[in-house]
Amino acid sequence: MPDNALEVRGLHRSYGAVRAVDDVSFVLPGGGSLGIVGESGSGKTTTARIIVGLERADAGEVLVGGRDRTARGAGRGRARRLARAREVQMVFQDPYLSLDPRTSVEAALRETLRLHFPGRDHTARVRELLDQVGLGTRAADALPRLLSGGQRQRVAIARALAVEPAVLVLDEAVAALDVSVQAQILNLLADIREETGIAYLFITHDLGVVRCVTDEIVVMRHGRIVEAGATAGVLAAPQHAYTRLLLESVPRPGWDPEAISAARREL
């Protein structure tokens, strides 16, 4: 098994004259956790969607476990598409939009398992997934509307984990949750990573999130990577003016929003 769970090489994606992703490259080691940070329009979500397969790159490569997901014909055929889906799963900001409101938690998990692993009895696996995300069997019969935001996000994580992916992409996955619930979900993800060895790719604007749960960080602006390195080092001593601006924009005692706005205009 290659040491790197994910390799991104020279990704480009344009929409007309707008370069949403401009020569983006990075590596996510197996079992590692990498954060891509930047403001709205930085290109981080487009990069994530290309990695998952929801968008097609104009140029560049995405390798998972050393296998090129962007090669011509890589996703043709039902079996190949399912195999690609099992490699990389995505958890979105609002799980309610990706959960069928008419389908119970257990039924949603069984549907995913039947699709990828037909002909098996999935009862034990469903219980295992519920326990893994801290829901337990009491939530199995619940519909999404009867669950809290944190519980729905746990269901979305369980469904993504059901296929045992090598990489889990979390696109602002805790941004819509209360701070206390955010901490619970982030602790849960840390525990799952330690238990399973899965690699995480966090897409977020929240520097507090990347500080807590990532080993490496990539900072994007206008589709390009402007800084990258170990999370602790980048956040402690940022080298690029944009990274410094992101850090200075976090509200704190003595925070001066007018000075931040002036620095943003200058940049």
N, C-alpha and C positions, 0 to 999 in steps of 0.2 A: 504494500500500500504506500503510495507516495506520501512524503512528509507534509505536503501542502494539501489542505482540503479544497482550496479555491485559489486559482490564479487568474487575474484579469490583466490582459495585455493590450495596450493601445486602443482602448475603446473610443469610438467616435459615433455620435448621433446628432444629426442636425434636423431642424424643422424649418424649412425655407432658409432664411439667412441667419437663423438663431442656432448657435452651436450649443446644444444642451449638454453634451458630453464631449470633451475635447482632449483626446489622447490620455485617457485615464488608465493607470496601471497600478496594481497592488497585489499583495499576497496575503492569504489567510491560512496560517498553519493549521494542521489537524488538531482539533481540540482547543483552538485559540479563539479569541474574541476581539474583533476589530470594529471600531466605530467610524462611520463616515458622517462628518458634521458640516454644517453650513446653513445659511439662511434659505428661505424660500427662493427658488429659482437658481440655486447653486448647482443643480444637476445630480444631487445625491439620490433622489427617488428614481429618476430615469435610469441611473446606473443600476440600481437595485432591480428594476423591472427588466432590464436587459439580462441580468444575471439569472433571474428566475425563469425568463423565457416569455414574459408578457410583452416585451418589445424586442425588435430586431436592431442590432447595431449596423451602422453603415460600414464600419470596419473594426477590426480588432478580434480578440479571442477571449473566450471564457472557458477555463478548464476546471473541471471538478474531478478530483482524484486522478489528475493527469489526462483525463479524457476531454476532448474539445466539444463543448456543447454548441458552438457556433458553426461547426463544419457543415457543409452542404449535405443535406439528407440526414443529418443527425437526429432530427425529430420526426421523421416520416414513419407512418405506421403506428397503429394503436399501441402495440407492445413497446415500441421505442419511446413514444410520448409518455407512457406510464413510467417507464424506467427513468426518464429524465425528471419527471415530477418527483420520483422518490429520492433523487439525489439532493434536490434543493427545495425546501418548503418556505413559505412566507407567512408571517403574521402581520396583519394590518392594524392601523390605528383604531378603527372602529369595527370590532368583531361582529356587531349586530348586523352590519351590511353584508357580511359573508356567511352568516348563519341563516338557515331556512327557518322563518318564524313558526312554521307549522310542524317542525321536526324536533323531537326531544333530543336531549344530549346523547343518550345511548344510541338512538337511531342514527344520529349524525356520525358518530364514531363507527358504528357497524357499517354504514354505507361506504365510508372511506376504506375500511378494512376489506370489505367484499370486493370493491373495485380493484384493489391492488393485490389482494391475496384471496382469490376466489376458491371456493370448495373447502374452506376450513371452518371450524367452530371458533368464533371470535369472543365467546362469553368471557373467558379468563383474561383475554387481552384488553377488553373494554374495562374490566374491573382494575386491571393493572394501570391503565392510562389514567383513569379517574383518581386512583390513589397517588399516582406520580405527580399530578398537578394539584393535589390537595383538595379535591372535591368530594371524593367518597361516593358511595352508591346512592345516597339520598338525593343527589342531584341528577341521577341518571334519567328519571322520568320527567324532569322539568323542561319546559319550553324556554327559549331564549328570553322572552319578555318577562319571565318570572325570576330571572337571575339579575344580580347586580352587575355593574360594569366590570368589576374585577373577576367575578365568576365567569362571565362571558369570555373574557380574555383567557382565562384558564382553559375553557373549552376549546378555544381557537388554538391554543398551544398544544393541547392534548391531540387534537385532530392533525396538527402538523407533525407531531412526534409519532403518530400511529404508523407511518411508513418508514420510520427509522432513517431519516435523511442524514447526509453527511454535513450539510450546512443548513442552518435556520436563519433566514433573513427577517429581521424585526424592524418594520418601517413605522417609526414613531409609536411603537407598540404600547407605551405607557403614558403617552402625552395626554390622553383624554381622561386619565384616572386621577383621583385625589392623591395627595402626596403620600399619605399613609398606605394607600392601596398600591401605589407605585412601588414603594419599598418592599411590600410583600411579594409582588410579582418579580421584581429584580432579584430578591433573595431566592425565590423559587427557581428562576432561570439559572442562577449560580449553582444551586444544588443539582439541577438536572445536568448541567454541563459537567460537573464533577463526577456524577454517576455514569453518564453515557459517553463522554468524550466527544460530544457533538461540537461543531464549530459555529460560532455566532457572528453574524454581520449586523450591527446595529446602525440603523439610519435614523438620525436624530438631530435636532437643533439644540438639545439640552446638554450642556457641558457637564452638568451634575450627573447625568446618566452615564456618560462615557467615562467619567472619572471613577465611578463606582464599579463598572462591570466590564471594562475593556482593557486589553493589554496594549493594543496599538491603536493609533488614531490617524485618520486621513481627513484633512481639512480641504473642502472644495469651495471655489468661488467662480461664478460665471462658467461652469462646466469643466474647470481645470483644477487639478490638485495644486494647492499653493504651499502646503506643508504636510509632512508625514513623519511618524516616528513613534517611539514608546509614549503611551498616554501620559504617564507621570512627568516625563521630561518635557513634552510639548506644552502641557498645561502649566508647568512650573516656570519654563523659560521659553516662551514662544519666540520664534525667529521672524515670522512674517507679520507685517502690520495688520493684515486682516485677522489673523488668529488673535493678536493682541486686542483688536477691536471687539471680537466676539467675547473675550474674557471680560473686558471692561464694560460690556453692555449688560452683564448680569447684575440685577439690582442688589445693593448692599448698603450699609451705613456710609454716608458721605457720597453716595452715587450722584453724579451730575449728568442728567440726560441731555442738557444743552451742549455740554462738552462732547458727549458721545455723538450727537448729531453733527457737530462741527467736524469731528474726526472722520465721520462717515463721508461727509461731503468732500473732504480733502482727499480721502482715499479713492 
